[in-house]
């Protein structure tokens, strides 16, 4: 999260720098003295942040290499997986592999972490919004109302009226997410096949798709509550326009705008991509900070086919919170449905929950004809 915050800060500084540059180029003039000072200051800040980011990334890479290094104290994940798929109880006992209350094999924490990390990086939504991996139910406060400032006369004989913020305690529970697939017996038998990478890729893909869909569309019944449930900041329109986009942008506080991203369906993105502003310039601009993708009003755009075609979200990371349990379990199926085809069926399950945490950090545009 620290690295992510620094990258966001760096990108925000770059946006400020680009605004100064674009203004000068558009007006075909030289930098003013104030602009030049600010421009050079921003360049230095960006350079300093780039150095910090490089250092942190190097540290993370070293930590990951250390995590991947296998010694006598680290479980050989491929060995464990082959024992699980072969239901070799003797081997599993030797590896201290346990089962959960559904009878699934709880995989080593190293493998669980890899699957969760892979699922997170596959989804821009999961990666962007607040995410924790804490066992059991997670409780945190949600502010319903803040303090109120009032004007008071100096040396007033009356005591100032105090206002008390209203807090609600939100609890994230444990909903079971279950993903089923199969592998061949040949893959189990062949020691040359990296079973670990295959399982990580397979499971994380399924989990990422389901979790992202729940973030935007979850009903709250046996699954997380989607981000659209109970939103207080909504803009309804019949057609998307620059005016509507600006209205949504300025619905969030200035301090939030610099942290927020746009989330929309591919079809909505294509609509915006064909639009221009009042001066005939494309509404979407290349995201120079990221190198790929586009920006809308200086903020990055993320596309997800899980979002309703007519809906756009402009949200900060703290708008939504997901909590993933640390443990992932594998269930093995060797009934005739699979064995006739030379397959071993398996399913992975993980427990998680999610909910909108800060209503003030998200605005929703809905375009309905």
C-alpha positions, 0 to 999 in steps of 0.5 A: 500500500505504501508503494501504491500511495507513492506511485499515486502521488508521483502521477498526481505531480506529473499531471500538474506538470502536464497541465502547465506544459499544455497551457503554455503550448496551447497558448503558444507563449513562453513560461511565466516566471512562476510557471517556470519555478513551479515546473522545475519544482515538479520535475525535481519532486517527480525525479525524487519520487521515481528514485523512491519507487525504484528503491521500494520495487527493488526491496519488494523483488528481493523479498519475493525472491526470498519467499520463493527460495526453498530450503528445509523449512519451506514446504515444496509446493509441487510436492504438496499439490501432487500429494493433495491430488493423489490424496496421499494421506501419508505424504500429507500428514508428513507435510502437516497439510490440514483440512477445513470443515468442508473436507478440503485440503488447506494449502500452505500459506505460501501458495495461498498468498501467491494465489491471492496476489495473482488474483489481485493483480488480475483485476484493476478493481480488486487492486485499486480499492482497499483490500485486507487479508485478515482471518475471521470477521473484520470490523471497522468504523464508518462515519455517518456524519461529521462535526459541525462548525458554528460561528460564535461571538467572542466572550459569549455568555453561552457555551458553544453547542458541541456536535457529535460525529455519528459512527456506524460499525461495519462488519465484513463476514465470510462468504464462500467463493467456490471455483471448480476445474480439472487437471489430467492424471498425466500432469500429476504423474509428470514431475517436469510439469510445474504444477504450482504455476498452473494451479496459481494461474487457473485458480486466480483467474476464476477468483479474480473474475468472480470477486470483481463482479461482486465488487460492482454487482454483489447482492449482499446475500451469500456474497459481498455487497456491490459498490452500487448498493446504497450510494448517496452520490448519483447523477442520472442522465439520458445521454453522457456529456462533458457537462455530466462528466464534469459534474461527477468529477466535482461531486468529489472533494478536491482532495479526493479527485487526485486519488480517484479513478473512473470505472466503466464498461468497454462499450461506455469507454468507446462512446467517450472515446468518440466524444470531443470537448467544446473546442473539438479536442478528444475527451479522452487523453493518453495516460502518459504517467502509465504509458498505456490507457487513457485519462478523463479530466486528468484521472485514469480510466479502468475498464471492466465488463462486469460494470453495467454498460450505462454506468460510470463510477468515479471512486477513491480507493477507500470507497470500497473495502474487501477482506480476503481470508488467508486460507485457500482450500482444495477439494478433490473429486475422483468420481467416474465423471472425471476418471472416464476422461482421465481427469481429476476434478478439483475445486478451490474455495476462499472466504471473503466479504466486501462493502462500500466503506465511504459513500463520500468517496464515490459518485455514480453516473447512470445513463438511461434512455 
